[in-house]
């Protein structure tokens, strides 16, 4: 029988996972110092920065994704809506794109852990 003072196992596991996936980003940000700037991504920064570019377009009010560097820009297409929507949220809430990206990453990790716990 569980008493009220005990922390449930899923909460402990979730806290450990969230700390484990956050510490490397905090360390990299602090290690950059004043002479460098940490872009916010540890693995495949080119891909990560493309997510921020999509969020930026959403933050500018667009729901159509447009390639930034192309000979013929076109009208844009309805793809990458998740990142465009995050950009809209960032603009509406006056949040920095990188901060919202990482907050969303942590929230979705919690949702994933909850789903895994439920099916386990």
Biopython code that builds the backbone (N, CA, C, O; Angstrom):
import numpy as np
from Bio.PDB.StructureBuilder import StructureBuilder

atoms = [
    (1, "UNK", "N", (0.832, -1.179, 0.000)),
    (1, "UNK", "CA", (0.000, 0.000, 0.000)),
    (1, "UNK", "C", (0.880, 1.247, 0.000)),
    (1, "UNK", "O", (1.890, 1.314, 0.701)),
    (2, "UNK", "N", (0.479, 2.222, -0.792)),
    (2, "UNK", "CA", (1.275, 3.438, -0.957)),
    (2, "UNK", "C", (0.767, 4.535, -0.030)),
    (2, "UNK", "O", (-0.433, 4.799, 0.052)),
    (3, "UNK", "N", (1.702, 5.161, 0.660)),
    (3, "UNK", "CA", (1.314, 6.285, 1.513)),
    (3, "UNK", "C", (1.432, 7.578, 0.722)),
    (3, "UNK", "O", (2.018, 7.592, -0.361)),
    (4, "UNK", "N", (0.886, 8.654, 1.248)),
    (4, "UNK", "CA", (0.912, 9.930, 0.542)),
    (4, "UNK", "C", (2.311, 10.518, 0.430)),
    (4, "UNK", "O", (2.569, 11.324, -0.464)),
    (5, "UNK", "N", (3.222, 10.129, 1.323)),
    (5, "UNK", "CA", (4.565, 10.695, 1.296)),
    (5, "UNK", "C", (5.447, 10.059, 0.222)),
    (5, "UNK", "O", (6.504, 10.604, -0.096)),
    (6, "UNK", "N", (5.041, 8.925, -0.343)),
    (6, "UNK", "CA", (5.838, 8.264, -1.368)),
    (6, "UNK", "C", (5.575, 8.887, -2.736)),
    (6, "UNK", "O", (4.439, 9.212, -3.082)),
    (7, "UNK", "N", (6.649, 9.046, -3.502)),
    (7, "UNK", "CA", (6.529, 9.574, -4.854)),
    (7, "UNK", "C", (6.318, 8.392, -5.793)),
    (7, "UNK", "O", (7.078, 7.426, -5.731)),
    (8, "UNK", "N", (5.308, 8.440, -6.659)),
    (8, "UNK", "CA", (5.053, 7.324, -7.576)),
    (8, "UNK", "C", (6.243, 7.075, -8.513)),
    (8, "UNK", "O", (6.924, 8.012, -8.932)),
    (9, "UNK", "N", (6.476, 5.818, -8.826)),
    (9, "UNK", "CA", (7.589, 5.427, -9.677)),
    (9, "UNK", "C", (7.599, 6.149, -11.029)),
    (9, "UNK", "O", (8.668, 6.570, -11.470)),
    (10, "UNK", "N", (6.447, 6.310, -11.710)),
    (10, "UNK", "CA", (6.484, 7.016, -12.998)),
    (10, "UNK", "C", (6.998, 8.451, -12.878)),
    (10, "UNK", "O", (7.656, 8.954, -13.789)),
    (11, "UNK", "N", (6.705, 9.103, -11.769)),
    (11, "UNK", "CA", (7.174, 10.477, -11.571)),
    (11, "UNK", "C", (8.691, 10.489, -11.389)),
    (11, "UNK", "O", (9.375, 11.364, -11.919)),
    (12, "UNK", "N", (9.205, 9.536, -10.653)),
    (12, "UNK", "CA", (10.655, 9.440, -10.449)),
    (12, "UNK", "C", (11.359, 9.167, -11.773)),
    (12, "UNK", "O", (12.357, 9.811, -12.097)),
    (13, "UNK", "N", (10.839, 8.214, -12.533)),
    (13, "UNK", "CA", (11.440, 7.880, -13.835)),
    (13, "UNK", "C", (11.383, 9.078, -14.774)),
    (13, "UNK", "O", (12.366, 9.381, -15.451)),
    (14, "UNK", "N", (10.248, 9.756, -14.822)),
    (14, "UNK", "CA", (10.098, 10.922, -15.697)),
    (14, "UNK", "C", (11.085, 12.017, -15.300)),
    (14, "UNK", "O", (11.698, 12.641, -16.166)),
    (15, "UNK", "N", (11.241, 12.251, -14.016)),
    (15, "UNK", "CA", (12.174, 13.279, -13.560)),
    (15, "UNK", "C", (13.604, 12.931, -13.960)),
    (15, "UNK", "O", (14.353, 13.802, -14.403)),
    (16, "UNK", "N", (13.985, 11.676, -13.808)),
    (16, "UNK", "CA", (15.335, 11.247, -14.181)),
    (16, "UNK", "C", (15.561, 11.430, -15.675)),
    (16, "UNK", "O", (16.600, 11.942, -16.092)),
    (17, "UNK", "N", (14.586, 11.013, -16.483)),
    (17, "UNK", "CA", (14.714, 11.137, -17.939)),
    (17, "UNK", "C", (14.799, 12.604, -18.343)),
    (17, "UNK", "O", (15.659, 12.972, -19.143)),
    (18, "UNK", "N", (13.921, 13.448, -17.802)),
    (18, "UNK", "CA", (13.935, 14.864, -18.166)),
    (18, "UNK", "C", (15.242, 15.541, -17.769)),
    (18, "UNK", "O", (15.773, 16.361, -18.517)),
    (19, "UNK", "N", (15.753, 15.201, -16.606)),
    (19, "UNK", "CA", (17.045, 15.763, -16.180)),
    (19, "UNK", "C", (18.154, 15.275, -17.104)),
    (19, "UNK", "O", (19.014, 16.053, -17.515)),
    (20, "UNK", "N", (18.130, 13.982, -17.428)),
    (20, "UNK", "CA", (19.177, 13.397, -18.272)),
    (20, "UNK", "C", (19.192, 14.000, -19.673)),
    (20, "UNK", "O", (20.260, 14.149, -20.267)),
    (21, "UNK", "N", (18.024, 14.349, -20.209)),
    (21, "UNK", "CA", (18.013, 14.914, -21.567)),
    (21, "UNK", "C", (18.156, 16.429, -21.570)),
    (21, "UNK", "O", (18.279, 17.034, -22.635)),
    (22, "UNK", "N", (18.144, 17.049, -20.399)),
    (22, "UNK", "CA", (18.292, 18.499, -20.312)),
    (22, "UNK", "C", (19.712, 18.914, -19.944)),
    (22, "UNK", "O", (20.201, 19.933, -20.432)),
    (23, "UNK", "N", (20.364, 18.155, -19.109)),
    (23, "UNK", "CA", (21.707, 18.507, -18.628)),
    (23, "UNK", "C", (22.704, 18.755, -19.767)),
    (23, "UNK", "O", (23.440, 19.739, -19.697)),
    (24, "UNK", "N", (22.770, 17.925, -20.807)),
    (24, "UNK", "CA", (23.746, 18.200, -21.875)),
    (24, "UNK", "C", (23.529, 19.558, -22.559)),
    (24, "UNK", "O", (24.495, 20.220, -22.940)),
    (25, "UNK", "N", (22.279, 19.968, -22.713)),
    (25, "UNK", "CA", (21.989, 21.260, -23.340)),
    (25, "UNK", "C", (22.416, 22.411, -22.436)),
    (25, "UNK", "O", (22.981, 23.401, -22.902)),
    (26, "UNK", "N", (22.143, 22.275, -21.147)),
    (26, "UNK", "CA", (22.545, 23.312, -20.192)),
    (26, "UNK", "C", (24.062, 23.408, -20.138)),
    (26, "UNK", "O", (24.621, 24.504, -20.142)),
    (27, "UNK", "N", (24.724, 22.260, -20.088)),
    (27, "UNK", "CA", (26.186, 22.243, -20.052)),
    (27, "UNK", "C", (26.764, 22.901, -21.308)),
    (27, "UNK", "O", (27.672, 23.727, -21.207)),
    (28, "UNK", "N", (26.255, 22.550, -22.474)),
    (28, "UNK", "CA", (26.761, 23.123, -23.723)),
    (28, "UNK", "C", (26.539, 24.630, -23.765)),
    (28, "UNK", "O", (27.399, 25.375, -24.234)),
    (29, "UNK", "N", (25.407, 25.068, -23.285)),
    (29, "UNK", "CA", (25.117, 26.491, -23.262)),
    (29, "UNK", "C", (26.077, 27.237, -22.338)),
    (29, "UNK", "O", (26.573, 28.309, -22.686)),
    (30, "UNK", "N", (26.335, 26.671, -21.167)),
    (30, "UNK", "CA", (27.260, 27.304, -20.218)),
    (30, "UNK", "C", (28.707, 27.230, -20.702)),
    (30, "UNK", "O", (29.485, 28.159, -20.481)),
    (31, "UNK", "N", (29.067, 26.135, -21.359)),
    (31, "UNK", "CA", (30.435, 25.949, -21.831)),
    (31, "UNK", "C", (30.781, 26.871, -22.995)),
    (31, "UNK", "O", (31.956, 27.128, -23.254)),
    (32, "UNK", "N", (29.773, 27.366, -23.693)),
    (32, "UNK", "CA", (30.028, 28.249, -24.826)),
    (32, "UNK", "C", (30.709, 29.534, -24.373)),
    (32, "UNK", "O", (31.522, 30.097, -25.105)),
    (33, "UNK", "N", (30.386, 29.995, -23.186)),
    (33, "UNK", "CA", (31.017, 31.204, -22.661)),
    (33, "UNK", "C", (30.601, 32.453, -23.423)),
    (33, "UNK", "O", (29.618, 32.454, -24.163)),
    (34, "UNK", "N", (31.370, 33.512, -23.224)),
    (34, "UNK", "CA", (31.056, 34.793, -23.864)),
    (34, "UNK", "C", (31.575, 34.885, -25.290)),
    (34, "UNK", "O", (31.066, 35.668, -26.092)),
    (35, "UNK", "N", (32.588, 34.088, -25.604)),
    (35, "UNK", "CA", (33.197, 34.201, -26.926)),
    (35, "UNK", "C", (32.489, 33.357, -27.989)),
    (35, "UNK", "O", (32.759, 33.514, -29.180)),
    (36, "UNK", "N", (31.591, 32.468, -27.574)),
    (36, "UNK", "CA", (30.867, 31.624, -28.517)),
    (36, "UNK", "C", (29.376, 31.675, -28.200)),
    (36, "UNK", "O", (28.964, 32.116, -27.128)),
    (37, "UNK", "N", (28.589, 31.217, -29.152)),
    (37, "UNK", "CA", (27.143, 31.170, -28.942)),
    (37, "UNK", "C", (26.647, 29.765, -29.248)),
    (37, "UNK", "O", (26.862, 29.236, -30.339)),
    (38, "UNK", "N", (25.982, 29.173, -28.267)),
    (38, "UNK", "CA", (25.416, 27.833, -28.450)),
    (38, "UNK", "C", (24.109, 27.968, -29.224)),
    (38, "UNK", "O", (23.210, 28.701, -28.811)),
    (39, "UNK", "N", (24.007, 27.261, -30.344)),
    (39, "UNK", "CA", (22.834, 27.384, -31.205)),
    (39, "UNK", "C", (21.618, 26.649, -30.660)),
    (39, "UNK", "O", (20.504, 26.871, -31.134)),
    (40, "UNK", "N", (21.811, 25.776, -29.673)),
    (40, "UNK", "CA", (20.679, 25.101, -29.055)),
    (40, "UNK", "C", (20.507, 23.652, -29.462)),
    (40, "UNK", "O", (19.556, 23.001, -29.029)),
    (41, "UNK", "N", (21.407, 23.130, -30.288)),
    (41, "UNK", "CA", (21.264, 21.761, -30.775)),
    (41, "UNK", "C", (22.590, 21.027, -30.636)),
    (41, "UNK", "O", (23.645, 21.561, -30.977)),
    (42, "UNK", "N", (22.527, 19.798, -30.133)),
    (42, "UNK", "CA", (23.727, 19.005, -29.923)),
    (42, "UNK", "C", (24.014, 18.072, -31.085)),
    (42, "UNK", "O", (25.175, 17.857, -31.435)),
    (43, "UNK", "N", (22.986, 17.523, -31.679)),
    (43, "UNK", "CA", (23.128, 16.571, -32.778)),
    (43, "UNK", "C", (22.450, 17.157, -34.012)),
    (43, "UNK", "O", (21.313, 17.624, -33.941)),
    (44, "UNK", "N", (23.143, 17.129, -35.126)),
    (44, "UNK", "CA", (22.626, 17.602, -36.399)),
    (44, "UNK", "C", (22.080, 19.026, -36.293)),
    (44, "UNK", "O", (20.878, 19.233, -36.461)),
    (45, "UNK", "N", (22.933, 20.004, -36.019)),
    (45, "UNK", "CA", (22.464, 21.375, -35.866)),
    (45, "UNK", "C", (21.837, 21.955, -37.128)),
    (45, "UNK", "O", (20.983, 22.837, -37.041)),
    (46, "UNK", "N", (22.245, 21.474, -38.293)),
    (46, "UNK", "CA", (21.652, 21.986, -39.534)),
    (46, "UNK", "C", (20.162, 21.677, -39.563)),
    (46, "UNK", "O", (19.346, 22.532, -39.907)),
    (47, "UNK", "N", (19.817, 20.447, -39.199)),
    (47, "UNK", "CA", (18.409, 20.053, -39.141)),
    (47, "UNK", "C", (17.676, 20.850, -38.061)),
    (47, "UNK", "O", (16.573, 21.347, -38.291)),
    (48, "UNK", "N", (18.288, 20.967, -36.893)),
    (48, "UNK", "CA", (17.665, 21.698, -35.797)),
    (48, "UNK", "C", (17.412, 23.148, -36.148)),
    (48, "UNK", "O", (16.352, 23.692, -35.838)),
    (49, "UNK", "N", (18.376, 23.774, -36.789)),
    (49, "UNK", "CA", (18.179, 25.172, -37.170)),
    (49, "UNK", "C", (17.115, 25.319, -38.250)),
    (49, "UNK", "O", (16.475, 26.365, -38.354)),
    (50, "UNK", "N", (16.923, 24.269, -39.059)),
    (50, "UNK", "CA", (15.839, 24.339, -40.051)),
    (50, "UNK", "C", (14.476, 24.330, -39.352)),
    (50, "UNK", "O", (13.523, 24.927, -39.853)),
    (51, "UNK", "N", (14.373, 23.651, -38.190)),
    (51, "UNK", "CA", (13.128, 23.680, -37.419)),
    (51, "UNK", "C", (12.865, 25.095, -36.912)),
    (51, "UNK", "O", (11.734, 25.579, -36.951)),
    (52, "UNK", "N", (13.918, 25.746, -36.440)),
    (52, "UNK", "CA", (13.755, 27.131, -35.984)),
    (52, "UNK", "C", (13.373, 28.052, -37.140)),
    (52, "UNK", "O", (12.599, 28.991, -36.955)),
    (53, "UNK", "N", (13.912, 27.787, -38.329)),
    (53, "UNK", "CA", (13.547, 28.601, -39.498)),
    (53, "UNK", "C", (12.068, 28.428, -39.833)),
    (53, "UNK", "O", (11.392, 29.391, -40.193)),
    (54, "UNK", "N", (11.574, 27.208, -39.716)),
    (54, "UNK", "CA", (10.146, 26.971, -39.949)),
    (54, "UNK", "C", (9.313, 27.667, -38.885)),
    (54, "UNK", "O", (8.275, 28.256, -39.185)),
    (55, "UNK", "N", (9.774, 27.595, -37.637)),
    (55, "UNK", "CA", (9.059, 28.283, -36.559)),
    (55, "UNK", "C", (9.081, 29.791, -36.786)),
    (55, "UNK", "O", (8.102, 30.479, -36.495)),
    (56, "UNK", "N", (10.187, 30.303, -37.300)),
    (56, "UNK", "CA", (10.288, 31.731, -37.598)),
    (56, "UNK", "C", (9.251, 32.144, -38.628)),
    (56, "UNK", "O", (8.609, 33.186, -38.490)),
    (57, "UNK", "N", (9.088, 31.325, -39.660)),
    (57, "UNK", "CA", (8.075, 31.632, -40.672)),
    (57, "UNK", "C", (6.685, 31.652, -40.058)),
    (57, "UNK", "O", (5.872, 32.516, -40.384)),
    (58, "UNK", "N", (6.408, 30.696, -39.164)),
    (58, "UNK", "CA", (5.132, 30.700, -38.460)),
    (58, "UNK", "C", (4.998, 31.916, -37.577)),
    (58, "UNK", "O", (3.916, 32.495, -37.475)),
    (59, "UNK", "N", (6.084, 32.312, -36.934)),
    (59, "UNK", "CA", (6.065, 33.506, -36.101)),
    (59, "UNK", "C", (5.826, 34.771, -36.884)),
    (59, "UNK", "O", (5.343, 35.765, -36.342)),
    (60, "UNK", "N", (6.162, 34.736, -38.153)),
    (60, "UNK", "CA", (5.893, 35.870, -39.035)),
    (60, "UNK", "C", (4.452, 35.859, -39.546)),
    (60, "UNK", "O", (4.042, 36.773, -40.261)),
    (61, "UNK", "N", (3.683, 34.832, -39.184)),
    (61, "UNK", "CA", (2.277, 34.773, -39.545)),
    (61, "UNK", "C", (1.930, 33.826, -40.680)),
    (61, "UNK", "O", (0.769, 33.759, -41.084)),
    (62, "UNK", "N", (2.888, 33.102, -41.198)),
    (62, "UNK", "CA", (2.643, 32.224, -42.340)),
    (62, "UNK", "C", (2.163, 30.841, -41.903)),
    (62, "UNK", "O", (2.643, 30.283, -40.917)),
    (63, "UNK", "N", (1.215, 30.307, -42.652)),
    (63, "UNK", "CA", (0.813, 28.911, -42.486)),
    (63, "UNK", "C", (1.290, 28.074, -43.666)),
    (63, "UNK", "O", (1.047, 26.868, -43.717)),
    (64, "UNK", "N", (1.968, 28.716, -44.612)),
    (64, "UNK", "CA", (2.529, 28.013, -45.763)),
    (64, "UNK", "C", (4.047, 28.059, -45.657)),
    (64, "UNK", "O", (4.640, 29.125, -45.494)),
    (65, "UNK", "N", (4.658, 26.896, -45.751)),
    (65, "UNK", "CA", (6.112, 26.822, -45.664)),
    (65, "UNK", "C", (6.710, 27.209, -47.007)),
    (65, "UNK", "O", (6.272, 26.739, -48.057)),
    (66, "UNK", "N", (7.725, 28.078, -46.957)),
    (66, "UNK", "CA", (8.450, 28.472, -48.161)),
    (66, "UNK", "C", (9.931, 28.204, -47.962)),
    (66, "UNK", "O", (10.492, 28.532, -46.916)),
    (67, "UNK", "N", (10.558, 27.613, -48.958)),
    (67, "UNK", "CA", (12.009, 27.427, -48.917)),
    (67, "UNK", "C", (12.644, 28.811, -48.984)),
    (67, "UNK", "O", (12.279, 29.627, -49.831)),
    (68, "UNK", "N", (13.584, 29.071, -48.102)),
    (68, "UNK", "CA", (14.182, 30.404, -48.034)),
    (68, "UNK", "C", (15.168, 30.665, -49.174)),
    (68, "UNK", "O", (15.237, 31.781, -49.690)),
    (69, "UNK", "N", (15.920, 29.653, -49.565)),
    (69, "UNK", "CA", (16.947, 29.855, -50.576)),
    (69, "UNK", "C", (16.600, 29.056, -51.826)),
    (69, "UNK", "O", (16.989, 27.897, -51.968)),
    (70, "UNK", "N", (15.870, 29.687, -52.715)),
    (70, "UNK", "CA", (15.479, 29.044, -53.964)),
    (70, "UNK", "C", (15.368, 30.106, -55.044)),
    (70, "UNK", "O", (15.125, 31.277, -54.751)),
    (71, "UNK", "N", (15.545, 29.698, -56.286)),
    (71, "UNK", "CA", (15.486, 30.646, -57.391)),
    (71, "UNK", "C", (14.070, 31.181, -57.586)),
    (71, "UNK", "O", (13.883, 32.345, -57.940)),
    (72, "UNK", "N", (13.074, 30.327, -57.354)),
    (72, "UNK", "CA", (11.677, 30.728, -57.493)),
    (72, "UNK", "C", (10.937, 30.423, -56.195)),
    (72, "UNK", "O", (10.561, 29.274, -55.961)),
    (73, "UNK", "N", (10.721, 31.430, -55.346)),
    (73, "UNK", "CA", (10.133, 31.186, -54.032)),
    (73, "UNK", "C", (8.744, 30.534, -54.060)),
    (73, "UNK", "O", (8.463, 29.686, -53.213)),
    (74, "UNK", "N", (7.892, 30.891, -54.976)),
    (74, "UNK", "CA", (6.556, 30.304, -55.044)),
    (74, "UNK", "C", (5.641, 30.793, -53.931)),
    (74, "UNK", "O", (5.986, 31.704, -53.178)),
    (75, "UNK", "N", (4.469, 30.174, -53.839)),
    (75, "UNK", "CA", (3.453, 30.587, -52.866)),
    (75, "UNK", "C", (3.612, 29.900, -51.520)),
    (75, "UNK", "O", (3.037, 30.349, -50.528)),
    (76, "UNK", "N", (4.371, 28.832, -51.466)),
    (76, "UNK", "CA", (4.497, 28.057, -50.243)),
    (76, "UNK", "C", (3.500, 26.914, -50.236)),
    (76, "UNK", "O", (2.539, 26.913, -51.005)),
    (77, "UNK", "N", (3.729, 25.952, -49.373)),
    (77, "UNK", "CA", (2.866, 24.782, -49.287)),
    (77, "UNK", "C", (2.541, 24.489, -47.827)),
    (77, "UNK", "O", (3.247, 24.932, -46.922)),
    (78, "UNK", "N", (1.474, 23.745, -47.610)),
    (78, "UNK", "CA", (1.033, 23.401, -46.260)),
    (78, "UNK", "C", (1.742, 22.141, -45.753)),
    (78, "UNK", "O", (1.134, 21.079, -45.620)),
    (79, "UNK", "N", (3.024, 22.283, -45.478)),
    (79, "UNK", "CA", (3.781, 21.198, -44.854)),
    (79, "UNK", "C", (4.518, 21.772, -43.642)),
    (79, "UNK", "O", (4.602, 22.990, -43.482)),
    (80, "UNK", "N", (5.039, 20.911, -42.809)),
    (80, "UNK", "CA", (5.730, 21.323, -41.575)),
    (80, "UNK", "C", (4.824, 22.168, -40.692)),
    (80, "UNK", "O", (5.274, 23.116, -40.048)),
    (81, "UNK", "N", (3.542, 21.815, -40.669)),
    (81, "UNK", "CA", (2.569, 22.614, -39.924)),
    (81, "UNK", "C", (2.840, 22.615, -38.420)),
    (81, "UNK", "O", (2.502, 23.581, -37.736)),
    (82, "UNK", "N", (3.435, 21.564, -37.907)),
    (82, "UNK", "CA", (3.749, 21.515, -36.481)),
    (82, "UNK", "C", (4.681, 22.664, -36.100)),
    (82, "UNK", "O", (4.430, 23.379, -35.130)),
    (83, "UNK", "N", (5.749, 22.834, -36.864)),
    (83, "UNK", "CA", (6.717, 23.891, -36.560)),
    (83, "UNK", "C", (6.145, 25.269, -36.869)),
    (83, "UNK", "O", (6.424, 26.226, -36.147)),
    (84, "UNK", "N", (5.363, 25.383, -37.913)),
    (84, "UNK", "CA", (4.706, 26.663, -38.202)),
    (84, "UNK", "C", (3.764, 27.042, -37.058)),
    (84, "UNK", "O", (3.700, 28.203, -36.655)),
    (85, "UNK", "N", (3.033, 26.045, -36.537)),
    (85, "UNK", "CA", (2.121, 26.307, -35.417)),
    (85, "UNK", "C", (2.894, 26.725, -34.174)),
    (85, "UNK", "O", (2.454, 27.615, -33.446)),
    (86, "UNK", "N", (4.034, 26.101, -33.921)),
    (86, "UNK", "CA", (4.862, 26.517, -32.787)),
    (86, "UNK", "C", (5.299, 27.968, -32.950)),
    (86, "UNK", "O", (5.357, 28.715, -31.973)),
    (87, "UNK", "N", (5.601, 28.359, -34.163)),
    (87, "UNK", "CA", (5.961, 29.757, -34.419)),
    (87, "UNK", "C", (4.817, 30.702, -34.119)),
    (87, "UNK", "O", (5.026, 31.781, -33.565)),
    (88, "UNK", "N", (3.604, 30.302, -34.482)),
    (88, "UNK", "CA", (2.425, 31.124, -34.166)),
    (88, "UNK", "C", (2.239, 31.242, -32.659)),
    (88, "UNK", "O", (1.921, 32.315, -32.145)),
    (89, "UNK", "N", (2.440, 30.130, -31.954)),
    (89, "UNK", "CA", (2.314, 30.135, -30.492)),
    (89, "UNK", "C", (3.375, 31.043, -29.875)),
    (89, "UNK", "O", (3.087, 31.812, -28.958)),
    (90, "UNK", "N", (4.593, 30.949, -30.382)),
    (90, "UNK", "CA", (5.683, 31.784, -29.859)),
    (90, "UNK", "C", (5.362, 33.267, -30.039)),
    (90, "UNK", "O", (5.593, 34.075, -29.140)),
    (91, "UNK", "N", (4.835, 33.608, -31.192)),
    (91, "UNK", "CA", (4.487, 35.014, -31.446)),
    (91, "UNK", "C", (3.364, 35.468, -30.531)),
    (91, "UNK", "O", (3.438, 36.550, -29.949)),
    (92, "UNK", "N", (2.322, 34.650, -30.396)),
    (92, "UNK", "CA", (1.169, 35.030, -29.578)),
    (92, "UNK", "C", (1.545, 35.155, -28.099)),
    (92, "UNK", "O", (1.010, 36.007, -27.390)),
    (93, "UNK", "N", (2.454, 34.316, -27.642)),
    (93, "UNK", "CA", (2.840, 34.323, -26.228)),
    (93, "UNK", "C", (4.122, 35.119, -25.976)),
    (93, "UNK", "O", (4.592, 35.187, -24.840)),
    (94, "UNK", "N", (4.686, 35.714, -27.014)),
    (94, "UNK", "CA", (5.946, 36.473, -26.921)),
    (94, "UNK", "C", (7.067, 35.630, -26.306)),
    (94, "UNK", "O", (7.784, 36.077, -25.411)),
    (95, "UNK", "N", (7.195, 34.416, -26.804)),
    (95, "UNK", "CA", (8.225, 33.495, -26.310)),
    (95, "UNK", "C", (9.359, 33.393, -27.331)),
    (95, "UNK", "O", (9.123, 33.516, -28.532)),
    (96, "UNK", "N", (10.582, 33.170, -26.862)),
    (96, "UNK", "CA", (11.681, 32.942, -27.809)),
    (96, "UNK", "C", (11.509, 31.583, -28.493)),
    (96, "UNK", "O", (11.071, 30.617, -27.869)),
    (97, "UNK", "N", (11.853, 31.520, -29.763)),
    (97, "UNK", "CA", (11.652, 30.292, -30.533)),
    (97, "UNK", "C", (12.418, 29.115, -29.939)),
    (97, "UNK", "O", (11.868, 28.023, -29.797)),
    (98, "UNK", "N", (13.679, 29.334, -29.593)),
    (98, "UNK", "CA", (14.485, 28.236, -29.068)),
    (98, "UNK", "C", (13.949, 27.743, -27.731)),
    (98, "UNK", "O", (13.931, 26.539, -27.474)),
    (99, "UNK", "N", (13.516, 28.654, -26.888)),
    (99, "UNK", "CA", (12.939, 28.266, -25.605)),
    (99, "UNK", "C", (11.669, 27.457, -25.776)),
    (99, "UNK", "O", (11.463, 26.460, -25.084)),
    (100, "UNK", "N", (10.816, 27.882, -26.697)),
    (100, "UNK", "CA", (9.579, 27.142, -26.955)),
    (100, "UNK", "C", (9.878, 25.779, -27.566)),
    (100, "UNK", "O", (9.214, 24.795, -27.241)),
    (101, "UNK", "N", (10.868, 25.714, -28.444)),
    (101, "UNK", "CA", (11.249, 24.440, -29.047)),
    (101, "UNK", "C", (11.641, 23.434, -27.959)),
    (101, "UNK", "O", (11.170, 22.297, -27.955)),
    (102, "UNK", "N", (12.507, 23.865, -27.040)),
    (102, "UNK", "CA", (12.972, 22.951, -25.995)),
    (102, "UNK", "C", (11.876, 22.652, -24.978)),
    (102, "UNK", "O", (11.806, 21.532, -24.471)),
    (103, "UNK", "N", (11.029, 23.614, -24.672)),
    (103, "UNK", "CA", (9.897, 23.344, -23.776)),
    (103, "UNK", "C", (8.963, 22.319, -24.413)),
    (103, "UNK", "O", (8.474, 21.418, -23.732)),
    (104, "UNK", "N", (8.716, 22.450, -25.711)),
    (104, "UNK", "CA", (7.875, 21.497, -26.429)),
    (104, "UNK", "C", (8.525, 20.119, -26.439)),
    (104, "UNK", "O", (7.841, 19.106, -26.291)),
    (105, "UNK", "N", (9.836, 20.078, -26.612)),
    (105, "UNK", "CA", (10.573, 18.808, -26.590)),
    (105, "UNK", "C", (10.376, 18.102, -25.251)),
    (105, "UNK", "O", (10.171, 16.889, -25.212)),
    (106, "UNK", "N", (10.438, 18.852, -24.164)),
    (106, "UNK", "CA", (10.266, 18.257, -22.840)),
    (106, "UNK", "C", (8.820, 17.828, -22.593)),
    (106, "UNK", "O", (8.577, 16.765, -22.022)),
    (107, "UNK", "N", (7.873, 18.640, -23.016)),
    (107, "UNK", "CA", (6.450, 18.291, -22.847)),
    (107, "UNK", "C", (6.114, 17.030, -23.633)),
    (107, "UNK", "O", (5.426, 16.143, -23.128)),
    (108, "UNK", "N", (6.599, 16.953, -24.869)),
    (108, "UNK", "CA", (6.319, 15.765, -25.683)),
    (108, "UNK", "C", (7.038, 14.531, -25.143)),
    (108, "UNK", "O", (6.552, 13.411, -25.306)),
    (109, "UNK", "N", (8.186, 14.725, -24.506)),
    (109, "UNK", "CA", (8.864, 13.604, -23.843)),
    (109, "UNK", "C", (8.010, 13.080, -22.702)),
    (109, "UNK", "O", (7.880, 11.868, -22.531)),
    (110, "UNK", "N", (7.424, 13.984, -21.915)),
    (110, "UNK", "CA", (6.524, 13.562, -20.837)),
    (110, "UNK", "C", (5.322, 12.795, -21.373)),
    (110, "UNK", "O", (4.911, 11.787, -20.796)),
    (111, "UNK", "N", (4.764, 13.275, -22.473)),
    (111, "UNK", "CA", (3.619, 12.583, -23.077)),
    (111, "UNK", "C", (4.029, 11.188, -23.539)),
    (111, "UNK", "O", (3.301, 10.219, -23.324)),
    (112, "UNK", "N", (5.203, 11.089, -24.177)),
    (112, "UNK", "CA", (5.700, 9.791, -24.618)),
    (112, "UNK", "C", (5.908, 8.852, -23.433)),
    (112, "UNK", "O", (5.507, 7.689, -23.483)),
    (113, "UNK", "N", (6.533, 9.350, -22.373)),
    (113, "UNK", "CA", (6.755, 8.515, -21.199)),
    (113, "UNK", "C", (5.430, 8.058, -20.590)),
    (113, "UNK", "O", (5.307, 6.912, -20.158)),
    (114, "UNK", "N", (4.447, 8.944, -20.554)),
    (114, "UNK", "CA", (3.133, 8.576, -20.043)),
    (114, "UNK", "C", (2.473, 7.489, -20.877)),
    (114, "UNK", "O", (1.866, 6.562, -20.340)),
    (115, "UNK", "N", (2.597, 7.609, -22.183)),
    (115, "UNK", "CA", (2.024, 6.587, -23.064)),
    (115, "UNK", "C", (2.748, 5.261, -22.910)),
    (115, "UNK", "O", (2.114, 4.206, -22.886)),
    (116, "UNK", "N", (4.073, 5.306, -22.807)),
    (116, "UNK", "CA", (4.833, 4.077, -22.605)),
    (116, "UNK", "C", (4.478, 3.424, -21.273)),
    (116, "UNK", "O", (4.365, 2.201, -21.188)),
    (117, "UNK", "N", (4.303, 4.239, -20.233)),
    (117, "UNK", "CA", (3.936, 3.693, -18.924)),
    (117, "UNK", "C", (2.554, 3.051, -18.988)),
    (117, "UNK", "O", (2.315, 2.005, -18.383)),
    (118, "UNK", "N", (1.646, 3.690, -19.729)),
    (118, "UNK", "CA", (0.277, 3.194, -19.825)),
    (118, "UNK", "C", (0.224, 1.843, -20.546)),
    (118, "UNK", "O", (-0.524, 0.956, -20.135)),
    (119, "UNK", "N", (1.014, 1.678, -21.619)),
    (119, "UNK", "CA", (0.952, 0.414, -22.360)),
    (119, "UNK", "C", (1.820, -0.657, -21.722)),
    (119, "UNK", "O", (1.679, -1.837, -22.042)),
    (120, "UNK", "N", (2.718, -0.264, -20.822)),
    (120, "UNK", "CA", (3.563, -1.229, -20.158)),
    (120, "UNK", "C", (2.767, -1.915, -19.093)),
    (120, "UNK", "O", (3.288, -2.783, -18.394)),
]
sb = StructureBuilder()
sb.init_structure("model")
sb.init_model(0)
sb.init_chain("A")
sb.init_seg("    ")
for serial, (resi, resn, name, xyz) in enumerate(atoms, 1):
    if name == "N":
        sb.init_residue(resn, " ", resi, " ")
    sb.init_atom(name, np.array(xyz, "f"), 0.0, 1.0, " ", f" {name:<3s}", serial, name[0])
structure = sb.get_structure()
